[in-house]
């Protein structure tokens, strides 16, 4: 096992110098600091958690590493950033924002300069390259987002597994047996193993749908113009989907509602809709779409509070992973499925529609595509009134706007 003595030998310094670099108990020259940290990364040295003591020289800057991609939702991005900035200011810290897409090298260079007292990661992928930097550094790290593997650094996020189970539970109780899942852009499920919250929510939704014998048709929002959305809605109606679960952003949701109204599709009389893992306020309220929203204010407050305690030298005694329960906002767009209509012989079916669908609707080989659930048969077909055993019960495990008497209470009829 690599130890502090190995780092000292590699960097050509004393063991005490390595200890001071890692703990911050004494000021070390920038050149020596960079040499020690580079040696630690090269040989794979991982400091013990208790080595993060309060630094002797404080800069009162905290780094927020939140990469910007071509697919980044600016609405979500700036909402998170402003909440983070506000909470950091409350604690007397300024924020240094890092936006490089492959942020590992940029982050390592910044830490080597000694300009920041701590780092918070945001927009975390399942296999995130920044986690290797976090494992071999002398400053504390916190992640707002849960990566795919245990990293040893404190993480805080919404419980997206619970959210996916709660969505299926609600749809199942209403009697839906075939739904459409509309994901974000394909690249967001593929880059670095996929954005953690998108992957976790989608996996939980598909797994729980399979247990309930609910069939899920999938589409993605690589294109979100009106023609593309109209094609998705046509597929949903012709396939017999009675509900849509959308992971698209607020602008996609706005366009979805506009296209539905243009085509005379009523929510929830003709089609139920719920938005999940997005932040649509105030659009969601105006459109009266049920939602499990992202919670930027809560997550940024908790993330900043966690990093401040670590930067103050307080040893971490809590759980490494903190998951907060999802919040359901009911606005009246979920209901029982419509009665199936008898299709005439001249009505086009899903097969003919799929043949003319634009290429962005085609599922990519090698993408995060789960095996489709088995087709309903006499043996596994389910009645909407048949009770189904399930580990999720949103009435006891998830907060709801009904329980909290929130701002949306006047936007729906019980």
Secondary structure, DSSP 8 states (H G I E B T S, - for coil): ---HHHHHHHHTS-HHHHHHHHH-SS---HHHHHHHHHHHHHHT----GGG----SS---EEEEE----TT--HHHHHHHHHHHHHHHHHTT-EEEEE--SSHHHHHHHHHHHT--SEEEE-S-BTT-THHHHHHS-SSEEEEES--SS--SSEEEEE-HHHHHHHHHHHHHHHT--EEEEEES-GGGGTGGG-BHHHHHHHHHHHHHHHHTT-EEEEEE-S--SHHHHHHHHHHHHHHT--EEEE---HHHHHHHHHHHHHTT--TTTT-EEEEEEE--TTHHHHHT-EEEE--HHHHHHHHHHHHHHHHTT----S-SEEEE--EEE--S------------TTS--HHHHHHHS-GGGS--TTSS---------TTT---TTS----S--HHHHSEEHHHHT-TTGGGS--
